[in-house]
Amino acid sequence: MKKIFVVSFISVGYFLNAQSLSNSPYATYGIGDVKYDNTIETTSMGGISTAFISDFTSSFNFANPANNANFELTSIRLEATNENNYFKSNYNDMKSTKHSTYLSNISLAFPLSPKVKMGISYQPYSSKSYDIVNEQFAADGTPMYKNNFKGSGTLNAAQVAVSYKINQELSVGARANLYFGDLNDLNEFRAYNPATGSYAGEYVNGYQTKNRVRNFNFTLGTSYQTLNTRTDKKFTVGATATFGNTSNMTTEYVNSTYRYSDAQETNKVYETIIEQKETKSKNLLPLQASVGVGYGSENHWFLSGQVDYKKGEDISYFGKTFDFQDTYRVSAGGWYLPNYNNFRSYFSRVIYRYGAFYERGNLKLEGTSINKFGISAGVMLPFKTSSITRMSGLEIGLEVGKRGTLKNNLINQNFVNLKIGFNFADKWFRKTLYN
């Protein structure tokens, strides 16, 4: 089988009008368009989380489960993401715009004791959604053949995290991660029939890959924070590692010829199997690690830097193995709270967040790495009745950036992602000691 994903294919095809969770044309590769971290708090600060211990009692950190020493309330988070992507390619001077809105985070967190805290969350981890047509013509303009590339499916992540505060400075944590979902890719080749003047009714050569994912791994984290009580300045160091794949991704590959019996092309007839095989991949979500440092002033401001690493994985794709390179990401960000005790000015009680990141992507096409960088900002607008010990409110985050390149006829992707959510926090599930 000839090489399917050539540069012209990724440039020609992507441009559909239908909304979907996955908006990047690079989602055609591997397990789809991976969402780095869908929480508004983390995204608004450029992705920093490894050395981020919230000063407030209502914020649970899932990315580094050790960073919950100050968490004391029961917290419910509901978050949604609106993605806006703008694509451009030098191949035929193509331009396109894509939008989508989806539920990006649901979480519940609560303290089990003064030292032990627990959280449960759900997020979409990655997604495929593309429908691409690449048609070839003869020199005189007569159609010769066309390829249809289709992809669908979502990979979800369910997480359970527990943190333990060893002493005032040192904490540890663990998170169990379950990834589940089905991802499908289909490439259909059909020849043009000059006698009928169309492709209809002709035999189709279809290459289909079905991935069934049921994967489990876990994340270990630790953090160390010192507080200078004289100056209220904090210094934080954190680290995480994700490993321990215990399940497989089952990939079924089918190469066959068939016809469609209906105009909608949903019913196959006269199908002949040319090749069929099944493989299992154990390194779907391989080793990941993160290290971060942070410095700030108690209840006033915080700044952190972070480096993330993810080992490259091998994915079986259309009967062949596709290699992904190691990924590196550098992030910096933080937050600023002007004066929470100033009740005359509401905006003095708003938490302002900021950040930036650069990521060397795991995808490499035609010798070019598909990298990504961006800047971010956000606010936490507290409810009127919210106090510094019960920090509930409306979360808003904005991320602006770029992915890909115009080199080698690849696609440049500019994106503007808006995130909105609520954090409801209070002292629930506790017995009243006095009436």
C-alpha positions in Angstrom: 0.0 0.0 0.0 1.4 3.4 -1.0 2.0 6.1 1.6 -1.4 7.5 2.5 -0.7 10.6 4.5 1.3 12.8 2.1 1.7 16.5 2.5 -0.9 17.3 -0.1 -3.5 15.2 1.7 -3.2 17.0 5.0 -3.4 20.3 3.2 -6.2 19.5 0.8 -8.7 17.8 2.7 -9.5 18.9 6.1 -12.1 21.6 5.6 -15.5 20.4 6.9 -18.3 22.7 8.2 -19.7 20.3 10.8 -18.8 21.1 14.4 -16.9 18.4 16.4 -14.8 18.1 19.6 -11.6 17.7 17.6 -10.8 20.6 15.3 -7.2 20.1 14.3 -6.3 18.4 10.9 -3.4 16.8 12.7 -6.0 14.7 14.6 -5.9 12.3 11.7 -2.7 10.8 13.2 -2.5 8.4 16.1 -5.0 8.7 18.9 -6.3 12.1 17.7 -6.2 15.6 18.9 -5.0 15.4 22.5 -6.2 18.1 24.9 -3.3 19.0 27.2 -5.4 19.9 30.2 -8.9 21.1 30.1 -9.2 22.8 33.5 -9.6 26.6 33.3 -7.3 27.3 36.2 -4.4 25.4 34.6 -5.0 26.6 31.0 -5.2 30.2 32.1 -1.8 30.0 33.6 -0.1 28.5 30.5 -0.5 25.0 31.8 1.5 25.3 35.1 0.3 22.9 37.8 3.2 20.8 39.1 4.4 23.5 41.6 1.0 25.2 42.0 -0.5 24.9 45.4 -3.6 27.1 45.7 -3.6 29.6 48.5 -7.3 29.1 48.8 -9.3 26.3 50.3 -11.6 25.6 47.3 -9.2 24.6 44.5 -8.2 20.9 44.0 -5.2 20.2 41.8 -5.6 16.9 39.8 -2.5 17.4 37.6 -0.2 17.1 40.7 -2.4 15.3 43.3 0.2 16.2 46.0 -0.6 20.0 45.7 -3.8 20.0 47.9 -2.4 20.9 51.3 -4.7 23.9 51.6 -7.8 22.3 50.2 -10.5 22.1 52.9 -13.9 22.5 51.2 -16.2 20.3 49.1 -15.8 21.5 45.5 -17.9 20.9 42.4 -16.5 22.1 39.0 -18.4 22.2 35.7 -16.5 23.6 32.7 -17.0 24.0 29.0 -14.7 24.9 26.1 -15.3 26.8 22.9 -12.6 26.2 20.3 -12.0 28.5 17.3 -9.4 27.4 14.8 -8.2 29.3 11.7 -6.3 27.2 9.1 -4.1 28.3 6.3 -1.9 26.4 3.8 0.2 27.4 0.8 -1.1 24.3 -1.0 -3.7 25.9 -3.4 -3.8 28.9 -1.1 -6.3 27.2 1.2 -8.0 28.8 4.2 -10.7 27.5 6.5 -12.3 28.2 9.9 -13.6 25.7 12.4 -15.5 26.0 15.7 -16.7 23.6 18.4 -18.1 23.7 21.9 -18.0 20.8 24.3 -18.1 19.9 28.0 -14.5 19.8 29.0 -14.4 19.0 32.7 -16.6 17.7 35.5 -15.0 17.2 39.0 -15.9 16.6 42.6 -13.4 17.0 45.4 -13.6 16.8 49.2 -11.4 16.4 52.3 -11.4 13.0 54.0 -9.5 14.4 57.0 -7.2 17.4 57.7 -4.4 15.5 56.0 -6.1 13.4 53.3 -8.0 14.9 50.4 -9.7 13.2 47.5 -11.0 14.1 44.0 -12.9 12.5 41.1 -13.0 14.0 37.6 -13.9 13.3 34.0 -12.4 14.9 30.9 -12.3 14.1 27.1 -8.6 13.2 26.5 -8.5 13.1 22.7 -10.8 13.0 19.7 -10.9 12.2 16.0 -13.4 13.9 13.6 -12.5 14.5 10.0 -14.0 13.8 6.6 -11.5 14.5 3.8 -11.8 14.2 0.0 -8.7 14.2 -2.2 -9.5 13.9 -5.9 -6.9 13.5 -8.7 -7.3 14.8 -12.3 -5.7 14.0 -15.6 -3.9 16.7 -17.6 -7.0 17.5 -19.6 -9.1 17.9 -16.4 -10.8 14.5 -16.5 -11.3 12.9 -13.0 -9.1 9.8 -12.4 -9.7 8.7 -8.9 -10.4 10.0 -5.4 -9.6 9.1 -1.8 -12.0 9.6 1.1 -10.4 9.9 4.6 -12.8 9.7 7.5 -12.2 9.6 11.3 -14.4 9.5 14.3 -14.4 8.7 18.0 -13.4 10.2 21.4 -11.0 8.9 24.1 -12.2 9.9 27.6 -10.3 10.0 30.9 -11.8 9.2 34.3 -9.5 10.0 37.3 -9.4 9.4 41.0 -6.8 11.4 43.0 -5.8 11.2 46.7 -3.3 13.5 48.4 -1.6 13.2 51.8 0.0 16.0 53.8 3.0 14.6 55.6 3.8 17.9 57.4 3.5 21.6 56.9 6.0 21.6 54.1 5.9 18.2 52.4 3.0 16.4 50.6 2.6 13.4 48.3 -0.3 12.2 46.1 -1.4 9.6 43.6 -3.9 9.6 40.8 -5.4 6.6 39.0 -6.3 7.2 35.3 -8.7 5.2 33.2 -8.8 5.9 29.4 -11.6 4.5 27.4 -13.2 5.0 24.0 -13.2 3.9 20.4 -11.3 5.6 17.5 -11.9 4.8 13.9 -10.1 5.7 10.7 -11.2 4.8 7.1 -9.5 5.4 3.8 -11.6 4.7 0.7 -10.2 4.6 -2.8 -12.4 4.6 -5.9 -11.8 5.0 -9.6 -13.7 7.3 -12.0 -15.9 5.6 -14.6 -15.8 7.6 -17.9 -18.7 5.6 -19.2 -21.1 6.7 -16.5 -19.4 10.0 -15.8 -19.3 9.4 -12.0 -17.8 7.3 -9.1 -21.2 6.0 -8.2 -21.8 2.2 -8.4 -18.1 1.4 -8.7 -16.3 -0.9 -6.3 -14.6 0.8 -3.4 -11.3 -0.3 -1.9 -11.5 0.4 1.8 -8.7 0.4 4.4 -10.3 0.6 7.9 -8.6 0.8 11.3 -10.6 0.4 14.5 -8.9 1.1 17.8 -10.6 0.0 21.0 -8.9 1.6 24.0 -9.2 0.4 27.6 -6.1 1.7 29.2 -5.1 2.3 32.9 -2.1 4.0 34.4 -1.3 6.1 37.4 0.4 9.3 38.4 2.6 9.9 41.4 3.3 13.4 42.7 5.2 15.2 45.4 5.6 18.9 46.5 7.6 20.9 48.9 6.6 24.4 50.0 8.2 26.7 52.5 6.6 29.9 53.9 8.5 32.8 55.3 6.1 34.0 58.0 7.8 37.3 58.3 7.4 38.3 54.7 4.5 36.0 53.7 6.6 34.8 50.7 6.3 31.2 49.5 8.7 28.9 47.6 7.4 25.7 46.0 9.0 22.7 44.2 6.9 19.9 42.6 7.3 16.9 40.5 5.1 14.2 38.9 5.6 10.9 36.9 2.9 9.0 35.0 3.6 5.3 34.2 2.3 1.8 34.7 0.3 1.0 31.5 -1.6 -2.2 32.5 -3.9 -2.6 29.4 -3.7 -2.7 25.7 -5.1 -0.9 22.7 -6.7 -3.4 20.4 -6.4 -2.4 16.8 -8.4 -4.2 14.0 -7.2 -3.6 10.5 -9.4 -4.6 7.5 -8.5 -4.1 3.8 -11.5 -5.0 1.6 -13.4 -4.2 -1.6 -17.2 -3.5 -1.7 -20.0 -1.5 -3.1 -22.6 0.7 -1.4 -26.3 -0.2 -1.9 -27.6 3.3 -0.9 -26.9 6.9 -1.8 -25.9 7.7 1.8 -23.1 5.1 1.6 -24.0 3.3 4.8 -24.7 -0.2 3.6 -21.9 -2.3 2.1 -22.7 -5.2 -0.3 -20.5 -7.7 -2.1 -17.7 -7.2 0.3 -14.5 -9.2 -0.2 -11.8 -9.3 2.5 -8.3 -8.8 1.0 -6.4 -8.6 4.4 -7.5 -8.6 8.0 -5.4 -8.6 11.2 -5.5 -7.6 14.8 -2.6 -6.1 16.9 -2.3 -4.9 20.5 -0.3 -1.8 21.6 1.1 -1.6 25.1 2.7 1.8 25.0 -0.3 3.9 24.0 0.2 6.4 26.9 3.9 5.9 27.8 6.1 7.6 30.5 5.3 11.2 31.3 7.1 13.4 33.8 7.0 17.0 35.0 9.1 19.3 37.2 8.1 22.8 38.4 9.1 25.6 40.7 7.1 28.5 42.0 7.4 31.7 44.1 4.8 34.0 45.4 3.3 36.1 48.2 0.5 34.7 50.4 -3.0 35.5 49.1 -1.5 38.1 46.7 0.5 36.7 43.8 2.2 33.7 42.4 4.6 32.9 39.5 5.8 29.4 38.4 7.8 27.7 35.6 7.4 24.1 34.5 8.9 21.6 32.1 7.0 18.5 30.9 8.2 15.5 29.0 6.3 12.7 27.3 8.0 9.7 25.7 7.1 9.0 22.1 4.7 6.2 21.3 4.2 3.7 18.4 0.6 3.4 17.0 -0.6 0.8 14.6 -2.2 2.6 11.7 -3.7 1.3 8.5 -1.8 -1.9 9.0 1.5 -0.2 9.7 3.3 1.2 12.7 3.5 5.0 13.0 6.2 6.4 15.3 5.8 9.6 17.4 8.7 11.5 18.7 9.3 12.6 22.3 7.4 15.7 23.4 8.7 18.6 25.5 6.7 21.5 26.8 7.9 24.6 28.7 5.3 26.7 30.6 5.3 29.8 32.7 2.5 31.5 34.4 0.8 32.6 37.6 -2.0 34.6 39.2 -2.5 38.0 40.9 -5.1 39.1 43.5 -5.1 42.9 44.2 -6.8 43.0 47.6 -9.4 40.6 48.7 -10.3 42.7 51.7 -11.3 45.7 49.6 -15.1 45.3 49.6 -15.6 48.7 48.0 -14.0 47.5 44.8 -15.3 44.2 43.4 -12.4 43.9 40.9 -9.9 44.1 43.7 -11.2 40.8 44.8 -10.9 39.1 41.4 -8.1 36.6 40.7 -6.3 37.5 37.5 -4.3 34.7 35.8 -1.7 34.8 33.0 0.7 32.4 31.2 2.6 31.3 28.1 3.9 27.9 26.8 5.9 26.3 24.0 5.6 22.7 23.0 7.7 20.5 20.7 5.0 18.2 19.4 5.2 14.5 19.0 4.2 14.6 15.3 6.8 15.0 12.6 5.9 15.3 8.9 8.3 15.6 6.0 11.1 16.2 8.5 9.2 19.1 10.2 8.1 19.0 13.8 4.5 20.2 14.4 5.1 22.5 17.3 2.7 24.6 19.3 2.9 27.8 21.4 0.5 30.3 22.9 -0.3 32.8 25.6 -3.2 32.7 28.0 -5.2 34.8 30.5 -8.2 34.3 32.8 -10.1 35.5 35.8 -11.9 34.0 38.7 -15.0 36.2 39.5 -16.1 35.4 43.0 -19.7 35.3 43.9 -21.0 38.1 46.1 -21.3 35.9 49.1 -17.9 34.3 48.5 -15.2 34.9 51.1 -11.5 34.1 51.0 -12.2 30.9 53.0 -15.1 29.9 50.6 -13.8 30.9 47.2 -16.6 30.1 44.8 -17.2 31.8 41.5 -17.3 32.0 37.8 -14.1 30.9 36.0 -13.2 32.4 32.5 -10.1 31.6 30.6 -8.7 32.5 27.1 -5.9 30.8 25.2 -4.5 32.2 22.0 -1.8 30.5 20.0 -0.4 28.8 16.9 0.3 25.2 15.8 2.0 23.9 12.8 3.7 25.7 9.9 3.3 26.8 6.3 6.6 25.0 5.3 6.4 22.0 3.0 2.8 22.8 2.2 1.7 21.9 5.7 -1.0 23.6 7.7 -0.7 26.6 10.0 -3.3 26.5 12.7 -4.1 29.7 14.7 -6.5 29.1 17.6 -8.5 31.1 20.1 -10.0 28.9 22.9 -12.5 30.3 25.4 -13.3 28.4 28.6 -16.1 29.1 31.0 -17.0 27.2 34.2 -18.2 27.3 37.8 -16.6 26.3 41.0 -19.1 25.7 43.8 -17.3 25.2 47.1 -18.6 25.0 50.7 -18.3 22.9 53.9 -20.6 20.0 52.9 -20.9 16.4 54.3 -19.8 17.4 57.8 -21.6 16.9 61.1 -22.5 20.0 63.1 -20.9 19.8 66.5 -23.0 22.5 68.2 -26.6 23.7 67.6 
